[in-house]
Amino acid sequence: MSFINSLKFASQDERVRKFLFPKKIIKTWGNVLSPEKLLEEKTLQIGLSETSTTSLVNKENDKNAAILLDFGFELHGGVRILSSWAGCKGYPQVRLSFGESAMEAVSNIGNKNAGNDHATRDSVVTLPQLSDMEIGQTGFRFVYIELLSENARIDLKSVVAVFVYRDLEYKGTFECDDERINKIFNTAAYTCHLNMQNMLWDGIKRDRLVWIGDSHPEMLTIRTVFGQQKLLEDSLDFVREQTPLPGWMNGMPSYSMWWLIILWDWYMHNGDMSFLLKQKDYAVALMYQLCNSVNADGTDTVPSYFLDWPTNGTPDAPIGARSLLVIALEKAVNLAKIYDEDDLSLLCAEKAVVMKNKNTDDASFKAVKAFQVLAGIKDAKEMNSVLLEGGAKGLSTFLSFYILKAMAMGGSMADTLSVMKEYYGAMLDKGATTFWEDFNMDWLENTGNIDELLSSEQRDLHGDNGAFCYIGYRHSLCHGWSSGPVAFLAEEVLGIKIEEPGCKKIMIKPDLGELKWAKGTYPTPYGIISVCHKVLDDGSVQTSYDAPKEIEITVE
């Protein structure tokens, strides 16, 4: 047995690491010689006689030499720097700063809330000559390198991004005659993919944690694009083990509600009874805990209410959280039946009904109105005009799936797709290659793109906006919860609706709005479903599909 084979490793990284050359040089400062040579593709091995290098040179009284690189799109990882010869007293000191926007990359710690929370994005490092070093682990697109040493020179052969990600097949796809929608689907899927790291993270730059409520839209994207993934199940297990009852997951009762909802929705897709049974003891106890928080008259003793940040602390917060509790209890009815807990199933049903009857207050925020619709508290058609009022204003990246779904339930797919395009398209127009932790249409006024250095007359879309825990540059521009359009387009436009656990029964009920055609694929435990819808001259929709023989398909 070899020495390596005799070792007991803690774990193994399931991700891959690949290297990418920068696509563009946005700007240089001071004395930077031949900056364009960093764009050349070269062998990634340092040698004694490198002839194609970029030199950063600091002379007395000069401004520090610096360069800002653009790698073309958001990614997760760090940079690998191959430095050739250097000249200075001691070892060259370099400031290395990552940014999800160009302005973030060149901002100092503390400026507009720029920081190193959860993952270091701004640091001073030593770059010895004839070295090959990897630095950083964060979410970024831009890298700023500044030579700090006085009277110094450093020659750089290459600066490449170290792209760390899970090498997964995109089994679920969507395509239609509207390229804007196609780009939204693909960008949303990629956003979620980047957050599938050690476990299912919330954001690659900052919140590298398993926030279980935030995981529901991510779970919908995962099952739609990648199919069953152990990563999701490991994340559910992790948070369960971190939260002994009567505790609440991530410290919030609503996130324990989300855990139950994820458990059921995940089972509906994959039908994996072994995973579901593994959760039984905890799930049953949690269901009783939630039921015991609902009084006979529909009031409750839930200790805190959280649906999302914009509604937090407002009168809408309890309305939204109670609507979520209704949804969780209705999922729990089915879970309890699977667990042969008939009395519990009846109790969950009873508590859901009294919660619905009691909690009918009118809400102000679109997200809360949408959850009232999804919980069956408010009528979708009656709420439709209210949800559509103002177009994309009031939409939420975190809760976009639920708002769009409630809009579509009201019978206006064309308007719903228009709102989705307006909202997500605005981020794309500003240079986004992944979707953000939050976005408000009011932020757009007099702002430049995230891939530009801005003039003093322009507002900084990244640094001058945000709220709550994501003010300024702390705001994540790659948040997995923002991937809601993926599941929405698959379930509501392609119309793929799971009717029995494990996708054994699928109803195909498309709603194309004003699209002329739409097609796509959807992963199931038995293989890929392919569907194609085409609007005929008489306005009817012609549907064709191909599905594994194990799946019963009905078309409506």
Secondary structure, 3 states (H helix, E strand, C coil): CCCHHHCCCCCCCCCEEEEECCCEEEEEECEEECHHHHHCCCCCCCCCCCCCCEEEEECCCCCCCEEEEEEEEEEEEEEEEEEEEEECCCCCEEEEEEECCHHHHCCCCCHHHCCCCCCCCEEEEECCCCEEEEEEEEEEEEEEEEECCCCEEEEEEEEEEEEEECCCCCCCEEEECCHHHHHHHHHHHHHHHHCECCCECCECCCCCCCCCCCHHHHHHHHHHHCCCCHHHHHHHHHHHHHCCCCCCHHHCHHHHHHHHHHHHHHHHHHCCHHHHHHCHHHHHHHHHHHHHCECCCCCECCCCCCCCCCCCCCCHHHHHHHHHHHHHHHHHHHHHHHCCCHHHHHHHHHHHHHHHHHCCCCCCCHHHHHHHHHCCCCCHHHHHHHHHCCCCCCCCCCCHHHHHHHHHHCCCHHHHHHHHHHHHHHHHHCCCCCCCCCCCHHHHCCECCCCCCCCCCCECCCCCCCCCCCCHHHCCCCEHHHCHHHHHHHHHHCCEEECCHHHCEEEECCCCCCCCEEEEEEEECCEEEEEEEEECCCCCEEEEEECCCCCEEEEC
